[in-house]
Amino acid sequence: MAKYLVLIYGSEQEWDAQTPEELKAKESGHIAFSTAAGAGRLSGAELESVTTATTLRASGGDTPIVTDGPFMETKEALGGFYIVDVPDLDAAVTLARMLPELREQHGAVEVRPIVDHG
């Protein structure tokens, strides 16, 4: 088995404009994802808006610089994540394809292996 981080990106403006019906359909999609992943879904969460982010940057000295907001301006914000433990990348991608954000024009999902130092 291997662990993968599934990152969900999209436009916060588009997400904020969704109707209650669209949000309910999206929730159903995430429930289906979690059901399909079963015990392989180790963790997951929706993130607060990027406006609530705090970023620490290297300063060249001993004390990092702390700023409000995300690391960089992008049109796609990180909106949530899952950590899954599945047999291989193909299994992780198969699960990721289920995510409802991929049915939105502004949506994207990134699947990245987690380094196992064990």
N, C-alpha and C positions, 0 to 999 in steps of 0.2 A: 504494500500500500504506500501511497505517497500523498503528501499534503500540498494543497494548492490554495492560493488566495484568489478569490474571484472578486474583482473590483467593478463596481457599477458606476458608470459615468452618465451624465446628461446635463441638460440645461435647467438650472434652478428656476428660471422664469417660467419655463414650460411646465415643470412639476408643480409650481405654485398655482398655475392657472387651471389645473385639472379639476374636473367636476367630481362630486361625490361618487357618481357612478363609475367614472374612470379610475378613481382611487380604489374602489371596491374590486374592480376587475384586476387591477394591478396586485392588490393584496391576495386575490385568489391565485394569481400566477406565482407569487412567492410561496404560498402554501403548497402548491403543486411541486415547486422546486424542492422545498424542504421534505415533502413526502417522498419524492423520488430519491433524494439523497439519503434518507433514513438516518441510521446511526453514523453515516459518513459525514453528515453536517455537524461539524464540531462547534461552530460559532457563526454568528452573523448579526449585523445591526444596521439600521438606517442611521445616517449621520445628520447632525444639525447643519444648518446653512453655513457656507464658507464665511459668512460675515461674523460667525462666532469663533472662527479659528484663531489660534495664536501660533506664530512661527518663530522658532529660534534659529538664528543664522550665525555662522562662524564669524568672529570679529577679528581674527588674527591675533587675539590675545587669550587670556584665561577665561574671560566672561563673554558668553554669547550675547548677541543683540536680540532682544525680544520685541516682536512687532505684532500688531493686530492683522488678521487676515491670512489668507493662504500663502503658500510659498511663492507662487507666481500667478499672474492673471491668465486664465484660460477660458475658452468658451464652454468647455465641458467641466463640470464640477464633480468631484467624487461624492456620490450620494449614499453609498453603503457598500457593504462587503459581506462575503461569506468565507469561512475556512472550511474546506472539505478534505476528507481523507478517502481517496478513491484509488483503484488499482493503477491508473496511469493518466497521462494527459488527455487521451481520447475520451476517457470517462468523465474527466473534469469539463472538457469542452461540450460533451453531450449534455451534461447538466446545465452548463452556462447558457446553452442555446434555448433553454426553457424560460429564461428570465424575461419578464414582460417588457423591460426597458428596450429590448432589441426589436420590439414592434413599434417603437417611437422613432421618428426621423432623427431626433437629437441624441438617441441613446447609443451607448457603447459599453461593452463588457471586456475586461482584461483578465486573463487567467495567467497566473504566475506561480511557478513551483516555489515552495518554501524550502530553504536550505535545511538539511538535517545534519546537525553536527554530532548526533548521537552515535 
